[in-house]
Amino acid sequence: MADAKFTGDRKLPMTTLLAPLEKRLIDYWTPRFPRWIEGWHLTLLTLPWSIGVVAFGYLAGRTQNLHWLWGSSAMLFLQWFTDCFDGSLGRYRDFGIPKWGFYMDHLLDFVFMSALLVGYSFLLNEVRDKQIVYFLIPIFGIFMVSSFLSFGATGQFKITYLGTGPTEMRIGFIVFNAVLIFFGTAWILPLLPYVFAVSVGFLCFVVFRTQKYIWKQDMADKQARLHSEEKPVT
């Protein structure tokens, strides 16, 4: 029996402010990539970008020269670029590995996110501050797991919440790096517990809303089954 059509490479429409501009950019440049570059090449480039954000974070902390964070921002930009085009290029060329792309793309997204936070941990001296940053890794990871499990339950792959998506998150980190470079790290230290608390609160909100949506789908399916069973056989 043939497998059901895989839809993991088709996300729900992006609902962020930058989504229309990003889509036009992708549609324009995807046909213009050199023939020797394939989508899976772009996917795997997240590995060197991940090594880069760890290395630049380490150098910024070790040398006490926060200008190394410009390198981290460059890695964020490059990861955005390759992440934008890997799936679209694979579909445009019809390379035929959407399931591999779904698995590796999102696995490496988690690797990059973890590497970014590890890079920031090198900027901190206090054990408590480092622990807060490390605890953010599973918190952000659960956001991703929630999206994947919701996709498995509903067949709808959503990666934007409250008008914010991966692109906006990367821009936020780039701006954050610039603020650190110009103003130092002292100002962020008292805010770390609040950053953690807000992240946990937002996660709880997303999980609550997602499970409520899935619950409603289950109830609708249940009512449809009951209605079907009650129909008289003619």
Secondary structure, 3 states (H helix, E strand, C coil): CCCCCCCCCCCCCCCCCCHHHHHHHHHHHHHHCCCCCCHHHHHHCHHHHHHHHHHHHHHHHHHCCHHHHHHHHHHHHHHHHHHHHHHHHHHHHCCCCHHHHHHHHHHHHHHHHHHHHHHHHCCCCCHHHHHHHHHHHHHHHHHHHHHHHHHHHHCCCCCCECCECHHHHHHHHHHHHHHHHHHCCCCCHHHHHHHHHHHHHHHHHHHHHHHHHHHHHHHHHHHHHHHHHHCCCC
